[in-house]
Amino acid sequence: DNYSLQVVAKTVETVIPVLLETKEARGESCFEFIAAILRVFVDALPHIPRHRQLPVFKHLLTTLDSETYLHAALIMLLEQCVLSGDKKTTPSKFVDAAPATLLFCLTLARCLSALDQ
């Protein structure tokens, strides 16, 4: 478990900056590329152990530049929360349930600098 976290962290901090530099050197848009990376992590969120989710996302956003991409990550997380919700749940029950994804979004935003928010 701890080893897997280290592997993901090392991969994020070594591979992603190189890929971004390559995109920038070619004059290609980095935002779409970063959005695709964020989408992979957002889609994987339910499969990441709960106690590892925050460290993984915080490290990812710090590597990508959280000031620029925090909003995109939060939007994708909230989109996932809305789209994966139970269709029979009433709005009041949905809010009362405080889904884990909403709490995760709040925690993620709070653990980063106020300037990033």
N, CA, C and O of each residue as an XYZ file, in Angstrom:
468
protein
N       0.829     -1.195      0.000
C       0.000      0.000      0.000
C       0.872      1.258      0.000
O       0.702      2.131     -0.850
N       1.793      1.349      0.940
C       2.682      2.499      1.000
C       3.607      2.532     -0.212
O       3.911      3.599     -0.746
N       4.050      1.350     -0.641
C       4.904      1.264     -1.816
C       4.161      1.744     -3.060
O       4.731      2.455     -3.886
N       2.889      1.358     -3.197
C       2.084      1.786     -4.344
C       1.951      3.305     -4.381
O       2.026      3.916     -5.447
N       1.755      3.909     -3.216
C       1.663      5.366     -3.142
C       2.968      6.009     -3.609
O       2.943      7.001     -4.338
N       4.100      5.455     -3.196
C       5.398      5.985     -3.609
C       5.601      5.841     -5.116
O       6.151      6.735     -5.760
N       5.160      4.726     -5.671
C       5.291      4.505     -7.114
C       4.452      5.521     -7.886
O       4.925      6.109     -8.858
N       3.220      5.724     -7.456
C       2.349      6.702     -8.118
C       2.942      8.099     -8.000
O       2.985      8.839     -8.983
N       3.397      8.467     -6.811
C       3.976      9.795     -6.600
C       5.206     10.007     -7.474
O       5.354     11.058     -8.098
N       6.076      9.024     -7.521
C       7.304      9.142     -8.325
C       6.966      9.214     -9.812
O       7.592      9.968    -10.557
N       5.989      8.441    -10.238
C       5.574      8.465    -11.644
C       5.001      9.827    -12.006
O       5.335     10.391    -13.048
N       4.149     10.347    -11.154
C       3.541     11.657    -11.400
C       4.610     12.735    -11.505
O       4.572     13.555    -12.422
N       5.560     12.745    -10.579
C       6.544     13.834    -10.571
C       7.648     13.687    -11.617
O       8.361     14.652    -11.893
N       7.804     12.497    -12.206
C       8.826     12.354    -13.242
C       8.247     12.330    -14.653
O       8.825     12.925    -15.563
N       7.126     11.659    -14.848
C       6.581     11.489    -16.198
C       5.774     12.701    -16.656
O       5.955     13.174    -17.778
N       4.902     13.199    -15.814
C       4.003     14.280    -16.236
C       4.758     15.551    -16.643
O       4.435     16.116    -17.688
N       5.741     16.028    -15.879
C       6.457     17.226    -16.335
C       7.151     17.048    -17.689
O       7.193     17.981    -18.491
N       7.687     15.868    -17.941
C       8.337     15.608    -19.230
C       7.315     15.642    -20.363
O       7.569     16.216    -21.422
N       6.171     15.028    -20.135
C       5.118     15.048    -21.152
C       4.617     16.470    -21.411
O       4.353     16.840    -22.555
N       4.489     17.261    -20.350
C       4.058     18.651    -20.513
C       5.082     19.478    -21.286
O       4.719     20.285    -22.142
N       6.346     19.276    -20.984
C       7.406     19.987    -21.715
C       7.370     19.641    -23.197
O       7.549     20.512    -24.048
N       7.140     18.374    -23.501
C       7.056     17.933    -24.891
C       5.875     18.596    -25.594
O       6.006     19.063    -26.726
N       4.736     18.637    -24.932
C       3.554     19.291    -25.510
C       3.824     20.768    -25.769
O       3.496     21.288    -26.835
N       4.426     21.445    -24.785
C       4.712     22.872    -24.928
C       5.713     23.122    -26.051
O       5.574     24.084    -26.805
N       6.721     22.261    -26.163
C       7.725     22.410    -27.215
C       7.109     22.263    -28.605
O       7.570     22.885    -29.562
N       6.083     21.453    -28.709
C       5.397     21.256    -29.984
C       4.341     22.328    -30.238
O       3.747     22.383    -31.315
N       4.114     23.177    -29.240
C       3.111     24.224    -29.379
C       1.683     23.716    -29.224
O       0.736     24.367    -29.665
N       1.530     22.560    -28.600
C       0.213     21.971    -28.414
C      -0.406     22.445    -27.101
O       0.296     22.876    -26.187
N      -1.708     22.358    -27.026
C      -2.431     22.769    -25.832
C      -2.183     21.801    -24.684
O      -2.392     20.595    -24.814
N      -1.738     22.342    -23.569
C      -1.504     21.513    -22.388
C      -2.782     21.295    -21.598
O      -2.906     20.296    -20.889
N      -3.741     22.219    -21.708
C      -4.947     22.104    -20.886
C      -5.725     20.834    -21.210
O      -6.176     20.140    -20.299
N      -5.886     20.525    -22.473
C      -6.620     19.312    -22.850
C      -5.884     18.063    -22.373
O      -6.504     17.093    -21.938
N      -4.574     18.101    -22.459
C      -3.762     16.975    -22.007
C      -3.893     16.801    -20.498
O      -4.059     15.684    -20.007
N      -3.819     17.900    -19.774
C      -3.943     17.843    -18.315
C      -5.356     17.419    -17.924
O      -5.536     16.678    -16.957
N      -6.344     17.876    -18.658
C      -7.724     17.455    -18.384
C      -7.856     15.939    -18.537
O      -8.568     15.297    -17.765
N      -7.182     15.377    -19.515
C      -7.221     13.919    -19.704
C      -6.545     13.205    -18.531
O      -7.027     12.168    -18.075
N      -5.442     13.750    -18.048
C      -4.758     13.167    -16.887
C      -5.668     13.241    -15.664
O      -5.829     12.259    -14.939
N      -6.257     14.408    -15.442
C      -7.168     14.564    -14.308
C      -8.339     13.588    -14.401
O      -8.753     13.009    -13.396
N      -8.864     13.410    -15.602
C     -10.000     12.502    -15.803
C      -9.626     11.076    -15.390
O     -10.436     10.375    -14.784
N      -8.416     10.651    -15.712
C      -7.965      9.306    -15.334
C      -7.970      9.159    -13.812
O      -8.445      8.153    -13.285
N      -7.443     10.155    -13.114
C      -7.390     10.088    -11.656
C      -8.783     10.201    -11.034
O      -9.085      9.519    -10.055
N      -9.617     11.049    -11.595
C     -10.989     11.185    -11.086
C     -11.757      9.886    -11.273
O     -12.463      9.445    -10.366
N     -11.625      9.277    -12.429
C     -12.305      8.003    -12.680
C     -11.783      6.892    -11.775
O     -12.516      5.965    -11.430
N     -10.514      6.992    -11.393
C      -9.902      5.977    -10.529
C     -10.189      6.213     -9.049
O      -9.917      5.340     -8.226
N     -10.730      7.370     -8.698
C     -10.942      7.724     -7.293
C     -11.643      6.632     -6.479
O     -11.186      6.324     -5.378
N     -12.730      6.036     -6.972
C     -13.393      5.002     -6.169
C     -12.513      3.776     -5.898
O     -12.785      3.004     -4.978
N     -11.470      3.603     -6.695
C     -10.602      2.436     -6.559
C      -9.349      2.723     -5.730
O      -8.575      1.814     -5.430
N      -9.159      3.970     -5.367
C      -8.027      4.356     -4.525
C      -8.483      4.234     -3.074
O      -9.551      4.737     -2.723
N      -7.692      3.575     -2.224
C      -8.095      3.490     -0.816
C      -8.361      4.882     -0.246
O      -7.624      5.827     -0.529
N      -9.397      5.001      0.543
C      -9.838      6.294      1.062
C      -8.719      7.091      1.739
O      -8.629      8.307      1.572
N      -7.878      6.408      2.493
C      -6.816      7.109      3.205
C      -5.680      7.558      2.286
O      -4.798      8.302      2.714
N      -5.693      7.115      1.030
C      -4.663      7.522      0.053
C      -5.176      8.554     -0.947
O      -4.377      9.166     -1.656
N      -6.471      8.758     -1.018
C      -7.039      9.647     -2.026
C      -6.497     11.068     -1.930
O      -6.049     11.634     -2.927
N      -6.536     11.633     -0.753
C      -6.083     13.014     -0.589
C      -4.602     13.175     -0.915
O      -4.254     14.092     -1.659
N      -3.705     12.320     -0.390
C      -2.291     12.477     -0.752
C      -2.036     12.346     -2.252
O      -1.210     13.070     -2.806
N      -2.740     11.429     -2.906
C      -2.540     11.239     -4.349
C      -2.979     12.482     -5.118
O      -2.240     12.977     -5.969
N      -4.170     12.986     -4.826
C      -4.674     14.152     -5.554
C      -3.894     15.417     -5.221
O      -3.639     16.240     -6.100
N      -3.518     15.573     -3.974
C      -2.729     16.745     -3.597
C      -1.389     16.739     -4.329
O      -0.949     17.773     -4.830
N      -0.744     15.583     -4.393
C       0.541     15.484     -5.093
C       0.365     15.733     -6.592
O       1.172     16.423     -7.214
N      -0.688     15.169     -7.157
C      -0.964     15.374     -8.580
C      -1.169     16.854     -8.882
O      -0.565     17.390     -9.811
N      -2.014     17.511     -8.104
C      -2.306     18.922     -8.354
C      -1.100     19.819     -8.086
O      -0.898     20.814     -8.783
N      -0.311     19.478     -7.094
C       0.904     20.252     -6.823
C       1.873     20.120     -7.992
O       2.518     21.095     -8.379
N       1.977     18.928     -8.552
C       2.854     18.699     -9.700
C       2.346     19.431    -10.940
O       3.135     19.988    -11.703
N       1.034     19.428    -11.136
C       0.449     20.063    -12.322
C       0.359     21.581    -12.209
O       0.281     22.255    -13.235
N       0.367     22.131    -11.031
C       0.165     23.548    -10.718
C      -1.274     23.731    -10.246
O      -2.178     24.022    -11.029
N      -1.451     23.554     -8.963
C      -2.795     23.586     -8.386
C      -3.486     24.927     -8.577
O      -4.715     24.986     -8.628
N      -2.726     25.992     -8.680
C      -3.338     27.310     -8.880
C      -4.093     27.359    -10.201
O      -5.123     28.022    -10.317
N      -3.573     26.656    -11.186
C      -4.182     26.666    -12.512
C      -5.230     25.570    -12.699
O      -6.212     25.772    -13.414
N      -5.035     24.415    -12.066
C      -5.868     23.256    -12.398
C      -6.745     22.736    -11.262
O      -7.458     21.751    -11.456
N      -6.721     23.356    -10.096
C      -7.584     22.902     -9.004
C      -9.049     22.958     -9.416
O      -9.811     22.028     -9.152
N      -9.438     24.048    -10.062
C     -10.846     24.185    -10.445
C     -11.286     23.060    -11.378
O     -12.397     22.546    -11.246
N     -10.435     22.678    -12.310
C     -10.785     21.612    -13.250
C     -10.955     20.283    -12.520
O     -11.875     19.522    -12.817
N     -10.070     20.006    -11.567
C     -10.172     18.764    -10.803
C     -11.461     18.745     -9.983
O     -12.158     17.731     -9.939
N     -11.774     19.864     -9.336
C     -12.986     19.923     -8.520
C     -14.241     19.773     -9.372
O     -15.185     19.093     -8.972
N     -14.256     20.395    -10.528
C     -15.411     20.275    -11.425
C     -15.597     18.829    -11.870
O     -16.719     18.324    -11.894
N     -14.507     18.166    -12.219
C     -14.611     16.768    -12.645
C     -15.067     15.864    -11.492
O     -15.862     14.946    -11.694
N     -14.563     16.131    -10.293
C     -14.984     15.346     -9.130
C     -16.463     15.549     -8.831
O     -17.186     14.593     -8.548
N     -16.907     16.800     -8.896
C     -18.324     17.084     -8.647
C     -19.206     16.504     -9.749
O     -20.303     16.014     -9.479
N     -18.733     16.560    -10.973
C     -19.468     15.960    -12.082
C     -19.644     14.459    -11.841
O     -20.725     13.907    -12.046
N     -18.570     13.813    -11.405
C     -18.646     12.380    -11.112
C     -19.644     12.104     -9.989
O     -20.393     11.129    -10.038
N     -19.646     12.963     -8.988
C     -20.561     12.821     -7.858
C     -22.011     12.908     -8.328
O     -22.849     12.107     -7.914
N     -22.302     13.860     -9.174
C     -23.670     14.063     -9.665
C     -24.084     12.929    -10.594
O     -25.194     12.409    -10.485
N     -23.207     12.549    -11.498
C     -23.563     11.528    -12.481
C     -23.636     10.128    -11.890
O     -24.326      9.265    -12.433
N     -22.937      9.891    -10.791
C     -22.952      8.554    -10.204
C     -23.991      8.417     -9.096
O     -24.142      7.343     -8.513
N     -24.710      9.503     -8.803
C     -25.716      9.462     -7.739
C     -26.896      8.577     -8.096
O     -27.162      8.314     -9.269
N     -27.585      8.130     -7.091
C     -28.776      7.298     -7.258
C     -29.884      8.152     -7.874
O     -30.219      9.216     -7.354
N     -30.434      7.687     -8.960
C     -31.458      8.461     -9.675
C     -32.736      8.633     -8.862
O     -33.503      9.561     -9.118
N     -32.980      7.761     -7.894
C     -34.202      7.817     -7.101
C     -34.043      8.701     -5.862
O     -35.011      8.931     -5.137
N     -32.839      9.190     -5.621
C     -32.596      9.995     -4.434
C     -33.164     11.397     -4.627
O     -32.910     12.038     -5.646
N     -33.917     11.862     -3.666
C     -34.451     13.223     -3.739
C     -33.335     14.205     -3.426
O     -32.366     13.838     -2.762
N     -33.451     15.454     -3.893
C     -32.395     16.430     -3.618
C     -32.082     16.594     -2.136
O     -30.914     16.723     -1.770
N     -33.093     16.592     -1.278
C     -32.829     16.779      0.153
C     -32.068     15.590      0.732
O     -31.188     15.771      1.573
N     -32.393     14.387      0.295
C     -31.661     13.210      0.773
C     -30.230     13.223      0.250
O     -29.302     12.806      0.944
N     -30.060     13.706     -0.979
C     -28.724     13.779     -1.569
C     -27.834     14.712     -0.751
O     -26.685     14.377     -0.463
N     -28.353     15.870     -0.379
C     -27.594     16.836      0.409
C     -27.348     16.295      1.806
O     -26.241     16.421      2.330
N     -28.361     15.694      2.418
C     -28.225     15.155      3.771
C     -27.204     14.022      3.836
O     -26.535     13.842      4.854
N     -27.088     13.270      2.764
C     -26.182     12.125      2.757
C     -24.724     12.554      2.756
O     -23.855     11.772      3.143
N     -24.438     13.776      2.330
C     -23.067     14.295      2.240
C     -22.139     13.261      1.618
O     -21.285     12.697      2.302
N     -22.303     13.012      0.326
C     -21.505     11.987     -0.343
C     -20.009     12.184     -0.115
O     -19.519     13.303      0.036
N     -19.323     11.083     -0.097
C     -17.886     11.101      0.152
C     -17.149     11.980     -0.863
O     -16.148     12.610     -0.525
N     -17.636     12.023     -2.090
C     -16.964     12.835     -3.109
C     -17.051     14.321     -2.777
O     -16.080     15.052     -2.970
N     -18.199     14.776     -2.282
C     -18.331     16.183     -1.896
C     -17.399     16.519     -0.739
O     -16.742     17.560     -0.739
N     -17.351     15.640      0.231
C     -16.452     15.857      1.363
C     -15.002     15.840      0.914
O     -14.179     16.607      1.412
N     -14.697     14.966     -0.027
C     -13.338     14.911     -0.559
C     -12.976     16.221     -1.264
O     -11.865     16.726     -1.099
N     -13.906     16.770     -2.046
C     -13.663     18.052     -2.730
C     -13.368     19.163     -1.730
O     -12.438     19.948     -1.919
N     -14.155     19.223     -0.678
C     -13.931     20.246      0.346
C     -12.576     20.070      1.019
O     -11.850     21.043      1.226
N     -12.242     18.853      1.354
C     -10.966     18.576      2.013
C      -9.803     18.897      1.089
O      -8.805     19.472      1.524
N      -9.923     18.534     -0.170
C      -8.864     18.811     -1.142
C      -8.648     20.310     -1.296
O      -7.509     20.777     -1.304
N      -9.725     21.056     -1.418
C      -9.607     22.509     -1.563
C      -8.991     23.140     -0.319
O      -8.206     24.082     -0.423
N      -9.341     22.629      0.845
C      -8.821     23.191      2.098
C      -7.346     22.888      2.322
O      -6.650     23.669      2.971
N      -6.861     21.775      1.799
C      -5.472     21.409      2.067
C      -4.488     22.125      1.141
O      -3.276     22.036      1.335
N      -5.002     22.830      0.143
C      -4.142     23.601     -0.742
C      -4.167     25.073     -0.350
O      -5.033     25.508      0.409
N      -3.251     25.804     -0.850
C      -3.124     27.217     -0.516
C      -4.391     27.995     -0.888
O      -5.080     27.661     -1.852
N      -4.678     29.020     -0.116
C      -5.833     29.877     -0.415
C      -5.666     30.555     -1.773
O      -6.658     30.865     -2.434
N      -4.447     30.784     -2.190
C      -4.199     31.388     -3.506
C      -4.618     30.455     -4.617
O      -5.045     30.904     -5.681
N      -4.499     29.141     -4.379
C      -4.885     28.162     -5.379
C      -6.387     28.121     -5.566
O      -6.887     27.801     -6.644
N      -7.100     28.452     -4.495
C      -8.550     28.378     -4.531
C      -9.096     29.593     -5.227
O     -10.311     29.731     -5.367
